[in-house]
Amino acid sequence: MFVIPAHAKVNLCLAVRGHRPDGFHDIDSVALRIDWHDLVGLRLEPSAATRVRLRVTGEDGMAPPGDTNLAARAAQAVAAMAGPFDIEVWLDKRVPRAAGLGGGSADAAAVLRGCVALLAAGGSRSTSAPFHDGAAMRQLASSLGSDVPMLLAGGAHRMRGRGELLSTVAAATSLHLVVAVVGASSTAATYAAVRSSDLEDESRGDAVAAALEAGDRPDDDILGSGLEAAACRANPALGEGLAALCASLPMVRWHLTGSGGAAFALAGSAADAEELAAAARNAGYAARACRTVGG
């Protein structure tokens, strides 16, 4: 079985720009992959008919099953483009669900990357040809979810549109941070709770991207999610958890990532991040010291 990591992401900043006719929202976000990841295992064999088998293990073994699972849907999409195949997908879940960290999207992106690698290793030009078309791959990733294109591309990106329009941010250095889960959040419910007063321009995204490209640590005043108010309206318990975290550990600024329910705080070093993560765990939160990763 071919096994690869499925890295989660943190949205250092996210601004909601407006409502779209298709029911989604336009956003402007600067997001980076982090070293907190699931593991995705794949076995792919030509077959007379497509069959996708999904097995889930790990700390979060309650990942969505069957056709509702993004990784399984990604495998089905691969088979539709280049199959038929018998595809076995193993997910070892380590990234919390409903946390705004893109765990399910990361799994789907890893399935796409892994299938491409397996097809290339098999040496079949005919079956792997669709995956050498960058536009086709981006469209496939976008069809699976708004975060999948960014997690497929890797590194640091500015995300616009509903998240699928990417531009690379040439981050000059890695960041150390702590991620703490403060509650569960529904992306759909959060966006449904967005009000006109939550909308922003692109100034925060401009400032965060410029800081990263200069090798600077972005200022706390420009970090965080413009969805925070909507997420807390949709789930008041999330707001209570975030407020309690901020009160328990006031030595740093905590920011919601994406639609929640995880918050992050920047740290000065790996040692500082480990110390802060331990303090967050002692305060009753599932927390992990992380760093951003490229590629």
C-alpha positions as CSV (number, residue, x, y, z in Angstrom):
1,M,0.0,0.0,0.0
2,F,1.2,3.5,-1.0
3,V,1.0,5.8,2.1
4,I,1.3,9.6,2.1
5,P,0.6,12.4,4.6
6,A,-2.5,14.6,4.2
7,H,-1.5,17.9,5.7
8,A,-4.1,20.2,7.2
9,K,-4.1,23.9,6.8
10,V,-4.5,27.1,8.8
11,N,-6.1,30.2,7.4
12,L,-4.0,33.0,8.8
13,C,-6.6,35.4,7.6
14,L,-9.9,35.1,5.9
15,A,-12.2,37.9,4.7
16,V,-15.7,37.3,3.4
17,R,-16.1,39.6,0.4
18,G,-19.7,39.0,-0.5
19,H,-22.5,36.7,-1.5
20,R,-22.5,34.9,-4.8
21,P,-25.4,34.1,-7.1
22,D,-24.5,30.3,-6.8
23,G,-25.2,30.4,-3.1
24,F,-21.5,30.4,-2.1
25,H,-19.5,33.4,-0.8
26,D,-16.5,35.1,-2.3
27,I,-13.6,35.0,0.1
28,D,-10.0,36.3,0.3
29,S,-7.8,34.2,2.5
30,V,-4.1,33.5,3.1
31,A,-3.7,29.8,4.0
32,L,-0.7,27.6,4.7
33,R,-0.4,23.9,5.1
34,I,0.8,22.7,8.6
35,D,2.6,19.6,9.8
36,W,-0.6,18.2,11.5
37,H,-1.7,15.5,9.1
38,D,-3.7,12.4,8.5
39,L,-2.2,9.4,6.7
40,V,-3.7,8.2,3.5
41,G,-3.0,4.7,2.1
42,L,-3.9,3.7,-1.4
43,R,-3.9,0.5,-3.4
44,L,-5.0,0.9,-7.1
45,E,-5.5,-1.9,-9.6
46,P,-7.2,-2.0,-13.0
47,S,-10.5,-3.7,-12.9
48,A,-13.5,-4.5,-15.1
49,A,-15.7,-2.2,-12.9
50,T,-14.8,0.5,-10.4
51,R,-15.0,-0.3,-6.8
52,V,-13.8,2.0,-4.0
53,R,-13.3,0.4,-0.5
54,L,-12.8,2.8,2.4
55,R,-11.2,1.9,5.8
56,V,-10.9,4.5,8.6
57,T,-8.7,4.2,11.7
58,G,-7.1,6.6,14.1
59,E,-8.1,9.1,16.7
60,D,-11.1,10.3,14.7
61,G,-12.4,7.0,13.4
62,M,-15.9,8.6,12.8
63,A,-14.9,10.2,9.5
64,P,-17.9,10.4,7.1
65,P,-18.5,7.0,5.4
66,G,-19.0,6.0,1.8
67,D,-20.1,8.6,-0.8
68,T,-20.1,11.4,1.7
69,N,-16.4,11.0,2.4
70,L,-14.3,13.3,0.4
71,A,-11.4,10.8,0.1
72,A,-13.8,8.2,-1.3
73,R,-15.3,10.8,-3.7
74,A,-11.8,11.7,-4.9
75,A,-11.1,8.0,-5.6
76,Q,-14.3,7.7,-7.5
77,A,-13.4,10.8,-9.5
78,V,-10.0,9.3,-10.4
79,A,-11.6,6.1,-11.6
80,A,-14.1,8.1,-13.7
81,M,-11.3,10.0,-15.4
82,A,-8.8,7.1,-15.9
83,G,-10.4,3.9,-14.8
84,P,-12.1,1.6,-14.1
85,F,-10.1,0.7,-11.0
86,D,-10.4,-1.2,-7.9
87,I,-9.2,1.3,-5.3
88,E,-8.6,0.7,-1.6
89,V,-8.4,3.8,0.5
90,W,-7.1,3.7,4.1
91,L,-7.5,6.9,6.3
92,D,-5.7,7.1,9.6
93,K,-7.5,10.2,11.0
94,R,-5.4,12.5,13.2
95,V,-6.7,15.9,12.3
96,P,-9.9,16.8,14.2
97,R,-13.2,17.1,12.3
98,A,-15.3,20.2,12.1
99,A,-12.3,22.3,13.2
100,G,-11.7,24.5,10.1
101,L,-8.4,22.7,9.4
102,G,-9.5,21.1,6.2
103,G,-8.9,17.5,7.3
104,G,-11.4,16.0,4.9
105,S,-10.2,18.2,2.0
106,A,-6.6,17.3,2.8
107,D,-7.5,13.6,2.6
108,A,-9.1,14.1,-0.8
109,A,-6.1,16.1,-2.1
110,A,-3.8,13.3,-0.9
111,V,-5.9,10.7,-2.7
112,L,-5.5,12.7,-5.9
113,R,-1.7,13.1,-5.5
114,G,-1.3,9.4,-4.5
115,C,-3.3,8.1,-7.5
116,V,-1.3,10.3,-9.8
117,A,1.9,8.9,-8.3
118,L,0.7,5.3,-8.6
119,L,-0.4,5.7,-12.2
120,A,2.9,7.3,-13.1
121,A,4.8,4.5,-11.4
122,G,2.8,1.9,-13.3
123,G,4.0,3.5,-16.5
124,S,0.7,3.7,-18.2
125,R,0.6,6.8,-20.4
126,S,-3.0,6.2,-21.4
127,T,-4.4,6.1,-17.9
128,S,-2.3,8.8,-16.4
129,A,-2.7,11.3,-19.3
130,P,-5.7,13.2,-17.8
131,F,-3.7,14.0,-14.7
132,H,-1.0,15.7,-16.6
133,D,-3.5,18.4,-17.6
134,G,-3.1,21.0,-14.8
135,A,-6.4,22.7,-15.6
136,A,-8.2,19.4,-15.5
137,M,-6.7,18.5,-12.1
138,R,-7.6,21.9,-10.7
139,Q,-11.2,21.5,-11.9
140,L,-11.4,18.1,-10.4
141,A,-10.1,19.3,-7.1
142,S,-12.5,22.2,-7.1
143,S,-15.4,19.9,-7.8
144,L,-14.6,18.0,-4.6
145,G,-14.5,21.1,-2.3
146,S,-13.3,24.7,-2.0
147,D,-10.2,23.8,0.1
148,V,-9.1,20.9,-2.0
149,P,-7.3,22.9,-4.7
150,M,-5.1,24.7,-2.2
151,L,-4.3,21.5,-0.3
152,L,-3.5,19.8,-3.6
153,A,-1.1,22.6,-4.6
154,G,0.6,22.7,-1.2
155,G,2.6,25.6,0.3
156,A,1.2,29.0,1.0
157,H,-1.6,30.5,-1.2
158,R,-3.9,33.4,-1.5
159,M,-7.4,31.9,-1.9
160,R,-10.1,33.9,-3.7
161,G,-13.4,33.1,-5.3
162,R,-15.0,30.5,-3.1
163,G,-11.4,29.3,-2.4
164,E,-10.6,27.7,-5.7
165,L,-8.8,30.7,-7.3
166,L,-5.2,30.4,-6.1
167,S,-2.1,32.6,-6.3
168,T,1.1,31.5,-4.7
169,V,2.5,33.4,-1.7
170,A,6.2,33.0,-1.6
171,A,6.5,32.6,2.1
172,A,10.2,33.2,3.0
173,T,10.2,31.2,6.3
174,S,8.1,28.8,8.3
175,L,5.9,29.9,11.1
176,H,5.6,28.2,14.5
177,L,2.1,28.1,15.9
178,V,-0.2,26.3,18.3
179,V,-3.6,25.0,17.2
180,A,-6.3,24.3,19.9
181,V,-9.7,22.9,19.3
182,V,-12.4,25.1,21.0
183,G,-15.5,23.4,19.6
184,A,-17.2,22.0,16.6
185,S,-18.3,24.1,13.7
186,S,-20.5,23.6,10.6
187,T,-19.1,25.4,7.5
188,A,-22.6,25.5,5.9
189,A,-24.2,26.9,9.1
190,T,-21.5,29.4,9.5
191,Y,-21.8,30.8,6.0
192,A,-25.5,30.8,6.4
193,A,-25.1,33.1,9.4
194,V,-22.9,35.7,7.6
195,R,-24.3,39.2,7.8
196,S,-23.5,42.2,5.6
197,S,-21.6,43.7,8.6
198,D,-19.1,40.7,8.4
199,L,-18.0,41.6,4.9
200,E,-14.5,43.0,4.4
201,D,-12.1,44.2,1.7
202,E,-8.8,42.6,0.7
203,S,-6.5,44.8,2.9
204,R,-5.8,42.2,5.5
205,G,-4.9,39.6,2.9
206,D,-2.6,42.0,1.2
207,A,-0.8,42.8,4.5
208,V,-0.5,39.1,5.5
209,A,0.8,38.0,2.1
210,A,3.4,40.9,2.1
211,A,4.6,40.0,5.6
212,L,5.1,36.4,4.7
213,E,7.0,37.2,1.5
214,A,9.2,39.6,3.4
215,G,10.0,36.8,5.9
216,D,8.2,38.7,8.7
217,R,5.8,37.4,11.2
218,P,2.4,38.9,10.5
219,D,1.0,41.2,13.1
220,D,-1.8,39.8,15.2
221,D,-4.0,42.7,14.4
222,I,-4.4,41.5,10.8
223,L,-4.8,37.8,11.5
224,G,-8.0,35.8,12.1
225,S,-11.2,34.8,10.4
226,G,-13.9,37.2,9.2
227,L,-16.2,34.2,9.8
228,E,-15.6,34.3,13.6
229,A,-18.8,36.3,14.4
230,A,-20.9,34.1,12.1
231,A,-19.4,30.9,13.5
232,C,-20.2,32.0,17.0
233,R,-23.8,33.0,16.0
234,A,-24.3,29.6,14.4
235,N,-22.9,27.7,17.4
236,P,-22.8,29.8,20.7
237,A,-20.8,27.0,22.4
238,L,-18.0,27.7,20.0
239,G,-17.9,31.3,21.0
240,E,-17.9,30.3,24.7
241,G,-15.0,27.9,24.1
242,L,-13.0,30.5,22.3
243,A,-13.6,33.1,25.0
244,A,-12.6,30.6,27.7
245,L,-9.4,29.8,25.8
246,C,-8.5,33.4,25.5
247,A,-9.2,34.0,29.2
248,S,-7.1,30.9,30.2
249,L,-4.1,31.8,28.1
250,P,-4.1,35.6,27.7
251,M,-0.3,35.8,27.0
252,V,-0.9,35.3,23.3
253,R,-3.6,36.3,20.8
254,W,-5.9,33.5,19.6
255,H,-7.5,33.6,16.2
256,L,-10.2,31.3,14.7
257,T,-9.1,29.6,11.6
258,G,-11.6,29.4,8.7
259,S,-15.1,28.6,9.9
260,G,-13.8,27.1,13.1
261,G,-13.8,25.4,15.5
262,A,-10.0,25.5,16.0
263,A,-8.1,28.5,17.0
264,F,-4.4,29.3,16.5
265,A,-1.8,31.4,18.1
266,L,1.6,32.3,16.6
267,A,4.7,31.4,18.6
268,G,8.3,32.6,18.5
269,S,10.0,29.2,18.2
270,A,9.3,25.5,18.3
271,A,10.1,25.4,22.0
272,D,7.6,28.3,22.6
273,A,5.0,26.5,20.6
274,E,5.5,23.3,22.6
275,E,5.2,25.1,25.9
276,L,2.0,26.9,24.8
277,A,0.5,23.7,23.5
278,A,1.1,22.0,26.8
279,A,-0.5,25.0,28.6
280,A,-3.6,24.7,26.4
281,R,-3.8,21.0,27.0
282,N,-3.6,21.6,30.8
283,A,-6.4,24.1,30.4
284,G,-8.6,21.3,28.9
285,Y,-8.1,21.8,25.1
286,A,-6.9,19.4,22.5
287,A,-3.9,21.3,21.3
288,R,-0.8,20.7,19.2
289,A,2.4,22.6,18.4
290,C,2.7,23.0,14.7
291,R,4.8,24.6,12.0
292,T,3.9,25.6,8.5
293,V,5.2,23.4,5.6
294,G,5.8,24.1,2.0
295,G,5.6,22.0,-1.1
